[in-house]
Amino acid sequence: MNGLGVQLSLVLGTVIRVTVRFLLAFSCSLRMAMLVLYTLPPGSHACGIPIMTIGAEWFTHSSNRT
């Protein structure tokens, strides 16, 4: 994720998250919903959560962090 950059990683995570919500809203079968639910959200979180931590470390001073 570090190679993608903060902005691109957050955008990618958001696109995956929106896609998951769209697919879950319009899924016709339980199998499809379970497949989407167990595969795509972890990728979305993997793009977003570590990058927010890295971004917070990059753009704040050590005195601001608690």
N, C-alpha and C positions, 0 to 999 in steps of 0.2 A: 504494500500500500504506500510505502514511503516513496517509491519510484513514480507513482502516478501524480503525486502532489495532493495538497489538501483540498483544493477546490474540485478537481476532477473526481477524486474519491468520494467526496460528499455528494456530488451530482449523480455519480453512478449508483451510490447507495439509495438515493432518493428515487431514481428511475426504477430500480429493482423493487423498492417498497411500493411504489404506485402500481407497478405491474402486478405484484402479488395481490394487492387489494382489488384490482380490477378482475383478475382471474378468479379470486375467491367469490366475488360478488356474482359472477356470471357462470360459475361452474355448475354443470348439470348432474354430476355424479359425486358420490362420496369418495370414490377412488381418486378422481381428479383433484378434489379439494384436499385430500390427505397428501397426495403427491406434491402439490404446490406448497402446502403448509409446511412440510418437512424438508423441502429442498431450497426454496428461494429465500425465505426470511433470514436464515443464518448467513447467507451471502450478503444480504443487505446490511445486517448488523456488523459483519466483518469489515465492510467498507466504511461504515460510519463511526462506530464507537471508538476504535483506536485512533482514528484520524482526529476526532474531536479532542482526545487527550493530547495527542502530539501538537495540534494547533494551539491548545491552551498553554502548553509548555513553551512553544515558540513565541507566542504573542503576549505573554505576561512576564512580569519580573518576578524573581523569587520572593521578593517582599510582599507581593500581592497574593501569592498562593498560600493557602493554609492547610 
